[in-house]
Amino acid sequence: MPKVTFIEHNGTPHTVEAVAGQSLMRAAVDNGVPGIDADCGGECACATCHVYVEAAWLARTGERSEMEQSMLSFAAVTQDNSRLSCQVQITPELDGLVVSLPEGQH
């Protein structure tokens, strides 16, 4: 199983085992990672699962869809490496992925 590390805004890391084929958001929620609200349940209808993907991993997480880009406009502070974790599918190639969480999900 691929391992993913979520780093809270305060610097606290949470490394979880993720199931290939599930979303990054689902891996966070299923493992009790604080800071991923996932209000819409992974339907790309909010921005409460916003994460920052470390640069070395960005290309491997795929391109943002138009819908994801639109939903990110609701996030408080986006960056070039912003993604909605519900739109990133876990693959074996993402073993070791590191993402950071914003200060809050707005």
N, C-alpha and C positions, 0 to 999 in steps of 0.2 A: 504494500500500500504506500502511495506517495505520502511524504511528510510535508506539511506546510506550517510555516511559522507566521503567526499574526502578532504584531507588535502594537500594544496599546499606545495611546498618545503619551502616557506617562513613562513609556519605555519598557513596561512589563511584557515579556514574550510569552506566547502560548503556542507550543508546537503540538500539532494534532496529526493523527493519521487520517487521510482522506480516501474515500472510495473513488477509484477511476470511474468517470462517467457522471459523477454528481457535480453540483456546482460548488464553487469556493464558498459561497454563502451557506449552503447546506452543511458543509464540513464545519464551518464556524458555529452555526446554530446547534448542530447535533453534539458538539463538544463543549458547549457552554462558554464560548469565547465572548467576553464582555465587549460591548461597543458595536456589535452588529445587530441592529434592531430588526431588520428584515420585515418591515410592516406589511408589505404586499405579498409576502410568502414566496418571493422569487419570480414574480410575474413581470419584472421590469416596468413597474408602475409607480415607483417611488425612487428615492435615492438614499434610503436608510441602511444600505449595505455597502456604502461607498468605502473604497480602500485605495491606498497608494501602492502601486506595484513597483518594487525596486527595479531600477533601470536594466539590470542584467537579465531580468525575466520578462520584460515588457513585450518583446517580440513573440515570445512563446505563448503568451496569453491570448493572442489573436487581436483582431481589429474590433474597434467599437462599432456597433450598428448605429443607424440613424436614431433608433428608438433609445438606445443607451445614451447616446450623446444628448438627446433631448432631456432625458431624465436627470442626467448629471447637471443640467442647468439649474436644478432645484437644490443641489448640494451647496453648502455654505462656502467652502473653500476648495475649489478644484485646482488641479495641476495637470501638466502634460501627461503624467503617469496615473491619473485617476481612472478607476474602473468601478463598475458596479459588480460586486462579487457574485451576484446571481447570474451574471452573464459570462463568467469565466468557468469553463468546464475543466475539471481535473483530468489530467492525463498522466501516464507514467513519466512523461518528459518534464512534468512540473514538480517532480520529487525534489524537495529542498527549497521550493518557492518561499519567498519572504515578502510579506505585505505589511504596510503600516496603516493604522487606523487614524482618522481625523479626530480632532478634539471632541467632536460631537456629531451626531447624525441629525441633520436638519432637513 
